[in-house]
């Protein structure tokens, strides 16, 4: 996520039915220390919704034009938003 905090998402697998596995890494987000977690979710339309990560975070990513993702990260009642650029 670009902005005040940094995060990275790496898609590991995508199945024909839209199931995905990812690795998600984040810097300091509020009171949450930097970390990394494996996650799984599903793509529906242009949105990837991950199941809850081990740290309790809920994440959704929506594909925008220009190979950019809009991300929403919700943890402990706080919502963080930002964009991901393909690297």
PyMOL Python script that loads the backbone (N, CA, C, O; Angstrom):
from pymol import cmd

cmd.read_pdbstr("""\
ATOM      1  N   UNK A   1       0.845  -1.171   0.000  1.00  0.00           N
ATOM      2  CA  UNK A   1       0.000   0.000   0.000  1.00  0.00           C
ATOM      3  C   UNK A   1       0.888   1.230   0.000  1.00  0.00           C
ATOM      4  O   UNK A   1       1.815   1.338   0.802  1.00  0.00           O
ATOM      5  N   UNK A   2       0.611   2.124  -0.870  1.00  0.00           N
ATOM      6  CA  UNK A   2       1.383   3.351  -0.935  1.00  0.00           C
ATOM      7  C   UNK A   2       0.766   4.368   0.017  1.00  0.00           C
ATOM      8  O   UNK A   2      -0.442   4.351   0.251  1.00  0.00           O
ATOM      9  N   UNK A   3       1.568   5.225   0.549  1.00  0.00           N
ATOM     10  CA  UNK A   3       1.071   6.228   1.470  1.00  0.00           C
ATOM     11  C   UNK A   3       1.868   6.191   2.757  1.00  0.00           C
ATOM     12  O   UNK A   3       3.090   6.046   2.724  1.00  0.00           O
ATOM     13  N   UNK A   4       1.192   6.322   3.897  1.00  0.00           N
ATOM     14  CA  UNK A   4       1.895   6.392   5.169  1.00  0.00           C
ATOM     15  C   UNK A   4       2.426   5.045   5.610  1.00  0.00           C
ATOM     16  O   UNK A   4       3.345   5.002   6.428  1.00  0.00           O
ATOM     17  N   UNK A   5       1.903   3.966   5.121  1.00  0.00           N
ATOM     18  CA  UNK A   5       2.360   2.625   5.460  1.00  0.00           C
ATOM     19  C   UNK A   5       2.639   1.867   4.176  1.00  0.00           C
ATOM     20  O   UNK A   5       2.142   2.215   3.105  1.00  0.00           O
ATOM     21  N   UNK A   6       3.433   0.839   4.305  1.00  0.00           N
ATOM     22  CA  UNK A   6       3.758   0.019   3.144  1.00  0.00           C
ATOM     23  C   UNK A   6       3.240  -1.389   3.349  1.00  0.00           C
ATOM     24  O   UNK A   6       3.220  -1.897   4.470  1.00  0.00           O
ATOM     25  N   UNK A   7       2.825  -2.012   2.269  1.00  0.00           N
ATOM     26  CA  UNK A   7       2.394  -3.410   2.295  1.00  0.00           C
ATOM     27  C   UNK A   7       2.668  -4.001   0.924  1.00  0.00           C
ATOM     28  O   UNK A   7       2.767  -3.285  -0.073  1.00  0.00           O
ATOM     29  N   UNK A   8       2.789  -5.317   0.894  1.00  0.00           N
ATOM     30  CA  UNK A   8       2.985  -6.024  -0.371  1.00  0.00           C
ATOM     31  C   UNK A   8       2.097  -7.248  -0.383  1.00  0.00           C
ATOM     32  O   UNK A   8       1.888  -7.894   0.644  1.00  0.00           O
ATOM     33  N   UNK A   9       1.579  -7.558  -1.557  1.00  0.00           N
ATOM     34  CA  UNK A   9       0.805  -8.783  -1.732  1.00  0.00           C
ATOM     35  C   UNK A   9       1.417  -9.542  -2.906  1.00  0.00           C
ATOM     36  O   UNK A   9       1.694  -8.968  -3.959  1.00  0.00           O
ATOM     37  N   UNK A  10       1.619 -10.830  -2.705  1.00  0.00           N
ATOM     38  CA  UNK A  10       2.150 -11.692  -3.765  1.00  0.00           C
ATOM     39  C   UNK A  10       1.185 -12.852  -3.943  1.00  0.00           C
ATOM     40  O   UNK A  10       0.984 -13.649  -3.027  1.00  0.00           O
ATOM     41  N   UNK A  11       0.591 -12.943  -5.122  1.00  0.00           N
ATOM     42  CA  UNK A  11      -0.328 -14.049  -5.410  1.00  0.00           C
ATOM     43  C   UNK A  11       0.509 -15.284  -5.702  1.00  0.00           C
ATOM     44  O   UNK A  11       1.379 -15.265  -6.574  1.00  0.00           O
ATOM     45  N   UNK A  12       0.241 -16.356  -4.968  1.00  0.00           N
ATOM     46  CA  UNK A  12       0.987 -17.606  -5.127  1.00  0.00           C
ATOM     47  C   UNK A  12       0.313 -18.540  -6.125  1.00  0.00           C
ATOM     48  O   UNK A  12       0.968 -19.080  -7.016  1.00  0.00           O
ATOM     49  N   UNK A  13      -1.001 -18.730  -5.974  1.00  0.00           N
ATOM     50  CA  UNK A  13      -1.743 -19.619  -6.871  1.00  0.00           C
ATOM     51  C   UNK A  13      -3.107 -19.024  -7.182  1.00  0.00           C
ATOM     52  O   UNK A  13      -3.683 -18.291  -6.378  1.00  0.00           O
ATOM     53  N   UNK A  14      -3.614 -19.356  -8.374  1.00  0.00           N
ATOM     54  CA  UNK A  14      -4.979 -19.014  -8.778  1.00  0.00           C
ATOM     55  C   UNK A  14      -5.562 -20.255  -9.429  1.00  0.00           C
ATOM     56  O   UNK A  14      -4.988 -20.789 -10.378  1.00  0.00           O
ATOM     57  N   UNK A  15      -6.704 -20.720  -8.922  1.00  0.00           N
ATOM     58  CA  UNK A  15      -7.346 -21.891  -9.520  1.00  0.00           C
ATOM     59  C   UNK A  15      -8.448 -21.440 -10.472  1.00  0.00           C
ATOM     60  O   UNK A  15      -8.894 -20.295 -10.392  1.00  0.00           O
ATOM     61  N   UNK A  16      -8.898 -22.318 -11.373  1.00  0.00           N
ATOM     62  CA  UNK A  16      -9.931 -21.945 -12.341  1.00  0.00           C
ATOM     63  C   UNK A  16     -11.235 -21.452 -11.696  1.00  0.00           C
ATOM     64  O   UNK A  16     -11.972 -20.681 -12.311  1.00  0.00           O
ATOM     65  N   UNK A  17     -11.524 -21.889 -10.466  1.00  0.00           N
ATOM     66  CA  UNK A  17     -12.765 -21.458  -9.815  1.00  0.00           C
ATOM     67  C   UNK A  17     -12.603 -20.158  -9.037  1.00  0.00           C
ATOM     68  O   UNK A  17     -13.523 -19.747  -8.330  1.00  0.00           O
ATOM     69  N   UNK A  18     -11.440 -19.501  -9.156  1.00  0.00           N
ATOM     70  CA  UNK A  18     -11.226 -18.210  -8.513  1.00  0.00           C
ATOM     71  C   UNK A  18     -10.594 -18.272  -7.140  1.00  0.00           C
ATOM     72  O   UNK A  18     -10.359 -17.228  -6.531  1.00  0.00           O
ATOM     73  N   UNK A  19     -10.313 -19.450  -6.634  1.00  0.00           N
ATOM     74  CA  UNK A  19      -9.634 -19.570  -5.340  1.00  0.00           C
ATOM     75  C   UNK A  19      -8.174 -19.151  -5.509  1.00  0.00           C
ATOM     76  O   UNK A  19      -7.535 -19.493  -6.504  1.00  0.00           O
ATOM     77  N   UNK A  20      -7.652 -18.412  -4.536  1.00  0.00           N
ATOM     78  CA  UNK A  20      -6.274 -17.945  -4.598  1.00  0.00           C
ATOM     79  C   UNK A  20      -5.565 -18.177  -3.269  1.00  0.00           C
ATOM     80  O   UNK A  20      -6.196 -18.270  -2.216  1.00  0.00           O
ATOM     81  N   UNK A  21      -4.252 -18.266  -3.343  1.00  0.00           N
ATOM     82  CA  UNK A  21      -3.420 -18.199  -2.145  1.00  0.00           C
ATOM     83  C   UNK A  21      -2.450 -17.046  -2.345  1.00  0.00           C
ATOM     84  O   UNK A  21      -1.981 -16.795  -3.455  1.00  0.00           O
ATOM     85  N   UNK A  22      -2.159 -16.351  -1.253  1.00  0.00           N
ATOM     86  CA  UNK A  22      -1.303 -15.173  -1.318  1.00  0.00           C
ATOM     87  C   UNK A  22      -0.357 -15.144  -0.123  1.00  0.00           C
ATOM     88  O   UNK A  22      -0.540 -15.859   0.863  1.00  0.00           O
ATOM     89  N   UNK A  23       0.645 -14.308  -0.242  1.00  0.00           N
ATOM     90  CA  UNK A  23       1.452 -13.886   0.892  1.00  0.00           C
ATOM     91  C   UNK A  23       1.244 -12.384   1.007  1.00  0.00           C
ATOM     92  O   UNK A  23       1.352 -11.655   0.021  1.00  0.00           O
ATOM     93  N   UNK A  24       0.945 -11.928   2.216  1.00  0.00           N
ATOM     94  CA  UNK A  24       0.694 -10.507   2.454  1.00  0.00           C
ATOM     95  C   UNK A  24       1.669 -10.035   3.529  1.00  0.00           C
ATOM     96  O   UNK A  24       1.765 -10.647   4.593  1.00  0.00           O
ATOM     97  N   UNK A  25       2.387  -8.957   3.258  1.00  0.00           N
ATOM     98  CA  UNK A  25       3.344  -8.391   4.215  1.00  0.00           C
ATOM     99  C   UNK A  25       2.996  -6.927   4.452  1.00  0.00           C
ATOM    100  O   UNK A  25       2.542  -6.236   3.540  1.00  0.00           O
ATOM    101  N   UNK A  26       3.210  -6.458   5.676  1.00  0.00           N
ATOM    102  CA  UNK A  26       2.845  -5.094   6.028  1.00  0.00           C
ATOM    103  C   UNK A  26       3.898  -4.479   6.941  1.00  0.00           C
ATOM    104  O   UNK A  26       4.632  -5.179   7.639  1.00  0.00           O
ATOM    105  N   UNK A  27       3.949  -3.151   6.915  1.00  0.00           N
ATOM    106  CA  UNK A  27       4.808  -2.399   7.824  1.00  0.00           C
ATOM    107  C   UNK A  27       3.962  -2.028   9.041  1.00  0.00           C
ATOM    108  O   UNK A  27       2.923  -2.646   9.275  1.00  0.00           O
ATOM    109  N   UNK A  28       4.382  -1.040   9.811  1.00  0.00           N
ATOM    110  CA  UNK A  28       3.581  -0.600  10.950  1.00  0.00           C
ATOM    111  C   UNK A  28       2.244  -0.060  10.463  1.00  0.00           C
ATOM    112  O   UNK A  28       2.200   0.843   9.628  1.00  0.00           O
ATOM    113  N   UNK A  29       1.164  -0.608  10.982  1.00  0.00           N
ATOM    114  CA  UNK A  29      -0.186  -0.117  10.697  1.00  0.00           C
ATOM    115  C   UNK A  29      -0.857   0.115  12.042  1.00  0.00           C
ATOM    116  O   UNK A  29      -1.286  -0.836  12.695  1.00  0.00           O
ATOM    117  N   UNK A  30      -0.949   1.368  12.457  1.00  0.00           N
ATOM    118  CA  UNK A  30      -1.506   1.651  13.769  1.00  0.00           C
ATOM    119  C   UNK A  30      -0.655   0.991  14.842  1.00  0.00           C
ATOM    120  O   UNK A  30       0.558   1.196  14.892  1.00  0.00           O
ATOM    121  N   UNK A  31      -1.292   0.195  15.704  1.00  0.00           N
ATOM    122  CA  UNK A  31      -0.581  -0.507  16.774  1.00  0.00           C
ATOM    123  C   UNK A  31      -0.047  -1.859  16.335  1.00  0.00           C
ATOM    124  O   UNK A  31       0.536  -2.578  17.146  1.00  0.00           O
ATOM    125  N   UNK A  32      -0.229  -2.222  15.074  1.00  0.00           N
ATOM    126  CA  UNK A  32       0.184  -3.531  14.573  1.00  0.00           C
ATOM    127  C   UNK A  32       1.623  -3.466  14.077  1.00  0.00           C
ATOM    128  O   UNK A  32       1.961  -2.630  13.238  1.00  0.00           O
ATOM    129  N   UNK A  33       2.464  -4.347  14.597  1.00  0.00           N
ATOM    130  CA  UNK A  33       3.862  -4.411  14.179  1.00  0.00           C
ATOM    131  C   UNK A  33       3.982  -5.002  12.783  1.00  0.00           C
ATOM    132  O   UNK A  33       3.065  -5.677  12.316  1.00  0.00           O
ATOM    133  N   UNK A  34       5.106  -4.757  12.111  1.00  0.00           N
ATOM    134  CA  UNK A  34       5.320  -5.353  10.788  1.00  0.00           C
ATOM    135  C   UNK A  34       5.230  -6.872  10.851  1.00  0.00           C
ATOM    136  O   UNK A  34       5.562  -7.491  11.862  1.00  0.00           O
ATOM    137  N   UNK A  35       4.777  -7.453   9.751  1.00  0.00           N
ATOM    138  CA  UNK A  35       4.676  -8.908   9.709  1.00  0.00           C
ATOM    139  C   UNK A  35       4.364  -9.404   8.318  1.00  0.00           C
ATOM    140  O   UNK A  35       4.266  -8.639   7.359  1.00  0.00           O
ATOM    141  N   UNK A  36       4.211 -10.716   8.242  1.00  0.00           N
ATOM    142  CA  UNK A  36       3.898 -11.389   6.986  1.00  0.00           C
ATOM    143  C   UNK A  36       3.003 -12.569   7.310  1.00  0.00           C
ATOM    144  O   UNK A  36       3.177 -13.224   8.337  1.00  0.00           O
ATOM    145  N   UNK A  37       2.040 -12.844   6.431  1.00  0.00           N
ATOM    146  CA  UNK A  37       1.140 -13.976   6.648  1.00  0.00           C
ATOM    147  C   UNK A  37       0.716 -14.565   5.314  1.00  0.00           C
ATOM    148  O   UNK A  37       0.576 -13.861   4.315  1.00  0.00           O
ATOM    149  N   UNK A  38       0.518 -15.860   5.326  1.00  0.00           N
ATOM    150  CA  UNK A  38      -0.075 -16.537   4.175  1.00  0.00           C
ATOM    151  C   UNK A  38      -1.583 -16.409   4.304  1.00  0.00           C
ATOM    152  O   UNK A  38      -2.124 -16.448   5.409  1.00  0.00           O
ATOM    153  N   UNK A  39      -2.255 -16.256   3.180  1.00  0.00           N
ATOM    154  CA  UNK A  39      -3.704 -16.135   3.193  1.00  0.00           C
ATOM    155  C   UNK A  39      -4.314 -16.841   2.003  1.00  0.00           C
ATOM    156  O   UNK A  39      -3.626 -17.222   1.056  1.00  0.00           O
ATOM    157  N   UNK A  40      -5.615 -17.004   2.076  1.00  0.00           N
ATOM    158  CA  UNK A  40      -6.365 -17.622   0.985  1.00  0.00           C
ATOM    159  C   UNK A  40      -7.653 -16.843   0.816  1.00  0.00           C
ATOM    160  O   UNK A  40      -8.170 -16.256   1.767  1.00  0.00           O
ATOM    161  N   UNK A  41      -8.161 -16.845  -0.397  1.00  0.00           N
ATOM    162  CA  UNK A  41      -9.393 -16.128  -0.665  1.00  0.00           C
ATOM    163  C   UNK A  41      -9.957 -16.509  -2.009  1.00  0.00           C
ATOM    164  O   UNK A  41      -9.636 -17.552  -2.578  1.00  0.00           O
ATOM    165  N   UNK A  42     -10.821 -15.618  -2.504  1.00  0.00           N
ATOM    166  CA  UNK A  42     -11.517 -15.899  -3.751  1.00  0.00           C
ATOM    167  C   UNK A  42     -11.657 -14.615  -4.553  1.00  0.00           C
ATOM    168  O   UNK A  42     -11.899 -13.540  -4.004  1.00  0.00           O
ATOM    169  N   UNK A  43     -11.499 -14.750  -5.864  1.00  0.00           N
ATOM    170  CA  UNK A  43     -11.719 -13.629  -6.777  1.00  0.00           C
ATOM    171  C   UNK A  43     -13.139 -13.724  -7.312  1.00  0.00           C
ATOM    172  O   UNK A  43     -13.547 -14.758  -7.842  1.00  0.00           O
ATOM    173  N   UNK A  44     -13.885 -12.638  -7.170  1.00  0.00           N
ATOM    174  CA  UNK A  44     -15.226 -12.535  -7.744  1.00  0.00           C
ATOM    175  C   UNK A  44     -15.258 -11.226  -8.522  1.00  0.00           C
ATOM    176  O   UNK A  44     -15.126 -10.148  -7.943  1.00  0.00           O
ATOM    177  N   UNK A  45     -15.431 -11.326  -9.828  1.00  0.00           N
ATOM    178  CA  UNK A  45     -15.388 -10.130 -10.673  1.00  0.00           C
ATOM    179  C   UNK A  45     -13.991  -9.544 -10.647  1.00  0.00           C
ATOM    180  O   UNK A  45     -13.032 -10.199 -11.055  1.00  0.00           O
ATOM    181  N   UNK A  46     -13.867  -8.310 -10.171  1.00  0.00           N
ATOM    182  CA  UNK A  46     -12.559  -7.655 -10.087  1.00  0.00           C
ATOM    183  C   UNK A  46     -12.044  -7.562  -8.652  1.00  0.00           C
ATOM    184  O   UNK A  46     -11.060  -6.870  -8.391  1.00  0.00           O
ATOM    185  N   UNK A  47     -12.704  -8.256  -7.717  1.00  0.00           N
ATOM    186  CA  UNK A  47     -12.330  -8.148  -6.309  1.00  0.00           C
ATOM    187  C   UNK A  47     -11.810  -9.465  -5.756  1.00  0.00           C
ATOM    188  O   UNK A  47     -12.406 -10.523  -5.959  1.00  0.00           O
ATOM    189  N   UNK A  48     -10.690  -9.379  -5.054  1.00  0.00           N
ATOM    190  CA  UNK A  48     -10.115 -10.500  -4.320  1.00  0.00           C
ATOM    191  C   UNK A  48     -10.389 -10.255  -2.846  1.00  0.00           C
ATOM    192  O   UNK A  48      -9.917  -9.269  -2.281  1.00  0.00           O
ATOM    193  N   UNK A  49     -11.140 -11.138  -2.227  1.00  0.00           N
ATOM    194  CA  UNK A  49     -11.446 -11.047  -0.796  1.00  0.00           C
ATOM    195  C   UNK A  49     -10.718 -12.176  -0.099  1.00  0.00           C
ATOM    196  O   UNK A  49     -10.968 -13.350  -0.374  1.00  0.00           O
ATOM    197  N   UNK A  50      -9.815 -11.823   0.807  1.00  0.00           N
ATOM    198  CA  UNK A  50      -9.076 -12.824   1.557  1.00  0.00           C
ATOM    199  C   UNK A  50      -9.845 -13.230   2.801  1.00  0.00           C
ATOM    200  O   UNK A  50     -10.599 -12.436   3.365  1.00  0.00           O
ATOM    201  N   UNK A  51      -9.652 -14.467   3.224  1.00  0.00           N
ATOM    202  CA  UNK A  51     -10.155 -14.878   4.526  1.00  0.00           C
ATOM    203  C   UNK A  51      -9.362 -14.144   5.594  1.00  0.00           C
ATOM    204  O   UNK A  51      -8.297 -13.596   5.311  1.00  0.00           O
ATOM    205  N   UNK A  52      -9.871 -14.128   6.812  1.00  0.00           N
ATOM    206  CA  UNK A  52      -9.191 -13.418   7.897  1.00  0.00           C
ATOM    207  C   UNK A  52      -7.772 -13.956   8.089  1.00  0.00           C
ATOM    208  O   UNK A  52      -7.557 -15.166   8.160  1.00  0.00           O
ATOM    209  N   UNK A  53      -6.812 -13.037   8.172  1.00  0.00           N
ATOM    210  CA  UNK A  53      -5.421 -13.423   8.394  1.00  0.00           C
ATOM    211  C   UNK A  53      -5.213 -13.800   9.861  1.00  0.00           C
ATOM    212  O   UNK A  53      -6.035 -13.449  10.708  1.00  0.00           O
ATOM    213  N   UNK A  54      -4.128 -14.509  10.173  1.00  0.00           N
ATOM    214  CA  UNK A  54      -3.873 -14.917  11.563  1.00  0.00           C
ATOM    215  C   UNK A  54      -3.811 -13.750  12.557  1.00  0.00           C
ATOM    216  O   UNK A  54      -4.099 -13.943  13.738  1.00  0.00           O
ATOM    217  N   UNK A  55      -3.443 -12.549  12.105  1.00  0.00           N
ATOM    218  CA  UNK A  55      -3.402 -11.400  13.008  1.00  0.00           C
ATOM    219  C   UNK A  55      -4.774 -10.745  13.176  1.00  0.00           C
ATOM    220  O   UNK A  55      -4.890  -9.737  13.873  1.00  0.00           O
ATOM    221  N   UNK A  56      -5.813 -11.301  12.549  1.00  0.00           N
ATOM    222  CA  UNK A  56      -7.169 -10.774  12.676  1.00  0.00           C
ATOM    223  C   UNK A  56      -7.564  -9.783  11.599  1.00  0.00           C
ATOM    224  O   UNK A  56      -8.675  -9.255  11.633  1.00  0.00           O
ATOM    225  N   UNK A  57      -6.692  -9.518  10.653  1.00  0.00           N
ATOM    226  CA  UNK A  57      -6.977  -8.533   9.605  1.00  0.00           C
ATOM    227  C   UNK A  57      -7.876  -9.114   8.522  1.00  0.00           C
ATOM    228  O   UNK A  57      -7.757 -10.283   8.156  1.00  0.00           O
ATOM    229  N   UNK A  58      -8.774  -8.280   8.018  1.00  0.00           N
ATOM    230  CA  UNK A  58      -9.605  -8.595   6.856  1.00  0.00           C
ATOM    231  C   UNK A  58      -9.119  -7.722   5.706  1.00  0.00           C
ATOM    232  O   UNK A  58      -8.967  -6.510   5.858  1.00  0.00           O
ATOM    233  N   UNK A  59      -8.877  -8.347   4.548  1.00  0.00           N
ATOM    234  CA  UNK A  59      -8.305  -7.629   3.410  1.00  0.00           C
ATOM    235  C   UNK A  59      -9.118  -7.892   2.160  1.00  0.00           C
ATOM    236  O   UNK A  59      -9.501  -9.028   1.880  1.00  0.00           O
ATOM    237  N   UNK A  60      -9.379  -6.826   1.405  1.00  0.00           N
ATOM    238  CA  UNK A  60      -9.969  -6.973   0.074  1.00  0.00           C
ATOM    239  C   UNK A  60      -9.172  -6.102  -0.886  1.00  0.00           C
ATOM    240  O   UNK A  60      -8.694  -5.026  -0.527  1.00  0.00           O
ATOM    241  N   UNK A  61      -9.041  -6.589  -2.104  1.00  0.00           N
ATOM    242  CA  UNK A  61      -8.277  -5.913  -3.148  1.00  0.00           C
ATOM    243  C   UNK A  61      -9.127  -5.860  -4.406  1.00  0.00           C
ATOM    244  O   UNK A  61      -9.694  -6.874  -4.812  1.00  0.00           O
ATOM    245  N   UNK A  62      -9.224  -4.691  -5.028  1.00  0.00           N
ATOM    246  CA  UNK A  62     -10.017  -4.522  -6.237  1.00  0.00           C
ATOM    247  C   UNK A  62      -9.119  -4.040  -7.369  1.00  0.00           C
ATOM    248  O   UNK A  62      -8.377  -3.070  -7.213  1.00  0.00           O
ATOM    249  N   UNK A  63      -9.189  -4.721  -8.506  1.00  0.00           N
ATOM    250  CA  UNK A  63      -8.384  -4.353  -9.674  1.00  0.00           C
ATOM    251  C   UNK A  63      -8.919  -3.067 -10.283  1.00  0.00           C
ATOM    252  O   UNK A  63     -10.115  -2.937 -10.540  1.00  0.00           O
ATOM    253  N   UNK A  64      -8.024  -2.127 -10.508  1.00  0.00           N
ATOM    254  CA  UNK A  64      -8.341  -0.862 -11.158  1.00  0.00           C
ATOM    255  C   UNK A  64      -7.654  -0.842 -12.516  1.00  0.00           C
ATOM    256  O   UNK A  64      -6.796  -1.682 -12.784  1.00  0.00           O
ATOM    257  N   UNK A  65      -8.019   0.108 -13.381  1.00  0.00           N
ATOM    258  CA  UNK A  65      -7.317   0.223 -14.662  1.00  0.00           C
ATOM    259  C   UNK A  65      -5.824   0.473 -14.437  1.00  0.00           C
ATOM    260  O   UNK A  65      -5.429   1.066 -13.433  1.00  0.00           O
ATOM    261  N   UNK A  66      -5.013   0.020 -15.370  1.00  0.00           N
ATOM    262  CA  UNK A  66      -3.581   0.277 -15.292  1.00  0.00           C
ATOM    263  C   UNK A  66      -2.825  -0.657 -14.369  1.00  0.00           C
ATOM    264  O   UNK A  66      -1.778  -0.282 -13.842  1.00  0.00           O
ATOM    265  N   UNK A  67      -3.326  -1.861 -14.162  1.00  0.00           N
ATOM    266  CA  UNK A  67      -2.663  -2.867 -13.329  1.00  0.00           C
ATOM    267  C   UNK A  67      -2.403  -2.374 -11.909  1.00  0.00           C
ATOM    268  O   UNK A  67      -1.357  -2.667 -11.331  1.00  0.00           O
ATOM    269  N   UNK A  68      -3.339  -1.635 -11.355  1.00  0.00           N
ATOM    270  CA  UNK A  68      -3.263  -1.135  -9.991  1.00  0.00           C
ATOM    271  C   UNK A  68      -4.356  -1.793  -9.169  1.00  0.00           C
ATOM    272  O   UNK A  68      -5.461  -2.021  -9.660  1.00  0.00           O
ATOM    273  N   UNK A  69      -4.041  -2.101  -7.904  1.00  0.00           N
ATOM    274  CA  UNK A  69      -5.032  -2.656  -6.985  1.00  0.00           C
ATOM    275  C   UNK A  69      -5.371  -1.620  -5.928  1.00  0.00           C
ATOM    276  O   UNK A  69      -4.481  -0.952  -5.401  1.00  0.00           O
ATOM    277  N   UNK A  70      -6.654  -1.483  -5.616  1.00  0.00           N
ATOM    278  CA  UNK A  70      -7.091  -0.687  -4.473  1.00  0.00           C
ATOM    279  C   UNK A  70      -7.256  -1.653  -3.316  1.00  0.00           C
ATOM    280  O   UNK A  70      -7.983  -2.639  -3.428  1.00  0.00           O
ATOM    281  N   UNK A  71      -6.589  -1.379  -2.209  1.00  0.00           N
ATOM    282  CA  UNK A  71      -6.629  -2.291  -1.073  1.00  0.00           C
ATOM    283  C   UNK A  71      -7.317  -1.684   0.130  1.00  0.00           C
ATOM    284  O   UNK A  71      -7.199  -0.488   0.397  1.00  0.00           O
ATOM    285  N   UNK A  72      -8.046  -2.537   0.861  1.00  0.00           N
ATOM    286  CA  UNK A  72      -8.650  -2.163   2.135  1.00  0.00           C
ATOM    287  C   UNK A  72      -8.210  -3.190   3.163  1.00  0.00           C
ATOM    288  O   UNK A  72      -8.377  -4.392   2.958  1.00  0.00           O
ATOM    289  N   UNK A  73      -7.648  -2.718   4.272  1.00  0.00           N
ATOM    290  CA  UNK A  73      -7.102  -3.556   5.341  1.00  0.00           C
ATOM    291  C   UNK A  73      -7.807  -3.123   6.617  1.00  0.00           C
ATOM    292  O   UNK A  73      -7.667  -1.975   7.040  1.00  0.00           O
ATOM    293  N   UNK A  74      -8.562  -4.020   7.236  1.00  0.00           N
ATOM    294  CA  UNK A  74      -9.309  -3.693   8.450  1.00  0.00           C
ATOM    295  C   UNK A  74      -8.752  -4.532   9.594  1.00  0.00           C
ATOM    296  O   UNK A  74      -8.688  -5.758   9.505  1.00  0.00           O
ATOM    297  N   UNK A  75      -8.346  -3.851  10.678  1.00  0.00           N
ATOM    298  CA  UNK A  75      -7.776  -4.531  11.841  1.00  0.00           C
ATOM    299  C   UNK A  75      -8.150  -3.771  13.105  1.00  0.00           C
ATOM    300  O   UNK A  75      -7.934  -2.563  13.202  1.00  0.00           O
ATOM    301  N   UNK A  76      -8.708  -4.482  14.062  1.00  0.00           N
ATOM    302  CA  UNK A  76      -9.033  -3.915  15.378  1.00  0.00           C
ATOM    303  C   UNK A  76      -9.854  -2.633  15.268  1.00  0.00           C
ATOM    304  O   UNK A  76      -9.597  -1.660  15.977  1.00  0.00           O
ATOM    305  N   UNK A  77     -10.841  -2.640  14.376  1.00  0.00           N
ATOM    306  CA  UNK A  77     -11.727  -1.496  14.238  1.00  0.00           C
ATOM    307  C   UNK A  77     -11.169  -0.347  13.422  1.00  0.00           C
ATOM    308  O   UNK A  77     -11.858   0.655  13.231  1.00  0.00           O
ATOM    309  N   UNK A  78      -9.951  -0.458  12.938  1.00  0.00           N
ATOM    310  CA  UNK A  78      -9.343   0.582  12.114  1.00  0.00           C
ATOM    311  C   UNK A  78      -9.313   0.123  10.662  1.00  0.00           C
ATOM    312  O   UNK A  78      -9.031  -1.041  10.377  1.00  0.00           O
ATOM    313  N   UNK A  79      -9.603   1.038   9.752  1.00  0.00           N
ATOM    314  CA  UNK A  79      -9.578   0.732   8.325  1.00  0.00           C
ATOM    315  C   UNK A  79      -8.463   1.526   7.661  1.00  0.00           C
ATOM    316  O   UNK A  79      -8.350   2.740   7.833  1.00  0.00           O
ATOM    317  N   UNK A  80      -7.643   0.812   6.900  1.00  0.00           N
ATOM    318  CA  UNK A  80      -6.543   1.416   6.156  1.00  0.00           C
ATOM    319  C   UNK A  80      -6.798   1.155   4.677  1.00  0.00           C
ATOM    320  O   UNK A  80      -7.183   0.050   4.296  1.00  0.00           O
ATOM    321  N   UNK A  81      -6.585   2.161   3.852  1.00  0.00           N
ATOM    322  CA  UNK A  81      -6.784   1.997   2.414  1.00  0.00           C
ATOM    323  C   UNK A  81      -5.550   2.500   1.676  1.00  0.00           C
ATOM    324  O   UNK A  81      -4.791   3.326   2.184  1.00  0.00           O
ATOM    325  N   UNK A  82      -5.373   1.989   0.482  1.00  0.00           N
ATOM    326  CA  UNK A  82      -4.255   2.430  -0.335  1.00  0.00           C
ATOM    327  C   UNK A  82      -4.260   1.703  -1.655  1.00  0.00           C
ATOM    328  O   UNK A  82      -5.161   0.916  -1.945  1.00  0.00           O
ATOM    329  N   UNK A  83      -3.250   1.973  -2.450  1.00  0.00           N
ATOM    330  CA  UNK A  83      -3.140   1.325  -3.750  1.00  0.00           C
ATOM    331  C   UNK A  83      -1.858   0.511  -3.822  1.00  0.00           C
ATOM    332  O   UNK A  83      -0.861   0.820  -3.170  1.00  0.00           O
ATOM    333  N   UNK A  84      -1.913  -0.522  -4.622  1.00  0.00           N
ATOM    334  CA  UNK A  84      -0.766  -1.371  -4.901  1.00  0.00           C
ATOM    335  C   UNK A  84      -0.446  -1.215  -6.379  1.00  0.00           C
ATOM    336  O   UNK A  84      -1.338  -1.295  -7.223  1.00  0.00           O
ATOM    337  N   UNK A  85       0.818  -0.994  -6.690  1.00  0.00           N
ATOM    338  CA  UNK A  85       1.267  -0.928  -8.076  1.00  0.00           C
ATOM    339  C   UNK A  85       2.057  -2.183  -8.391  1.00  0.00           C
ATOM    340  O   UNK A  85       2.813  -2.675  -7.553  1.00  0.00           O
ATOM    341  N   UNK A  86       1.884  -2.696  -9.590  1.00  0.00           N
ATOM    342  CA  UNK A  86       2.597  -3.909  -9.995  1.00  0.00           C
ATOM    343  C   UNK A  86       4.093  -3.624 -10.083  1.00  0.00           C
ATOM    344  O   UNK A  86       4.516  -2.605 -10.628  1.00  0.00           O
ATOM    345  N   UNK A  87       4.881  -4.542  -9.537  1.00  0.00           N
ATOM    346  CA  UNK A  87       6.339  -4.363  -9.561  1.00  0.00           C
ATOM    347  C   UNK A  87       7.008  -5.571 -10.135  1.00  0.00           C
ATOM    348  O   UNK A  87       8.234  -5.607 -10.237  1.00  0.00           O
TER     349      UNK A  87
END
""", "prot")
cmd.dss("prot")
cmd.show_as("cartoon", "prot")
cmd.util.cbc("prot")
cmd.orient("prot")
